[in-house]
């Protein structure tokens, strides 16, 4: 199943093995992995809570 990350990127959710929320210099980012390889990352968020809500909303698309 593909989920829409943004206007240009769709992610094959069936192949994602790990989702990680990282604190980086410019804010909080969500990173998506297939095994050990990072395949996508999100825009920046103000807080971890906002990132978690975005993950739940994005990954539950039908």
C-alpha positions in Angstrom: 0.0 0.0 0.0 1.3 3.4 -0.9 0.9 6.4 1.4 1.4 10.0 0.4 4.2 11.8 2.3 3.9 15.1 0.5 3.0 16.5 -3.0 5.7 14.6 -4.8 6.5 11.5 -2.7 4.6 8.3 -2.2 6.0 5.6 0.1 5.4 1.9 -0.1 4.3 1.3 3.5 4.6 -2.5 3.2 8.4 -2.3 2.8 9.1 0.1 5.7 10.7 -1.8 8.6 11.4 1.1 10.9 10.3 4.7 11.5 12.5 7.0 13.6 11.9 10.4 15.0 15.1 12.4 15.1 16.0 15.7 16.6 18.2 17.6 14.1 19.6 21.1 13.9 16.5 22.6 12.2 13.9 20.8 14.3 12.3 17.3 14.5 12.3 15.0 11.4 10.7 11.6 10.8 12.9 9.1 8.9 11.7 6.0 7.1 13.9 2.9 6.7 13.9 -0.3 4.7 16.2 -2.5 6.7 19.3 -0.4 7.4 18.8 2.0 4.5 17.0 5.3 4.9 14.5 5.7 2.1 12.7 8.9 3.0 12.4 11.7 5.5 9.7 14.2 6.4 9.5 17.9 6.7 10.5 19.4 10.0 8.2 19.6 13.1 8.2 21.8 16.2 7.8 18.9 18.6 8.0 15.1 18.9 4.3 15.1 19.7 3.5 16.8 16.4 5.7 14.3 14.6 3.9 11.4 16.2 0.5 12.7 15.3 1.7 13.2 11.7 3.0 9.6 11.5 -0.3 8.2 12.8 -2.3 10.3 10.3 0.0 9.6 7.4 0.4 5.8 7.9 -3.3 5.3 8.4 -4.3 6.6 5.0 -6.5 4.3 2.9 
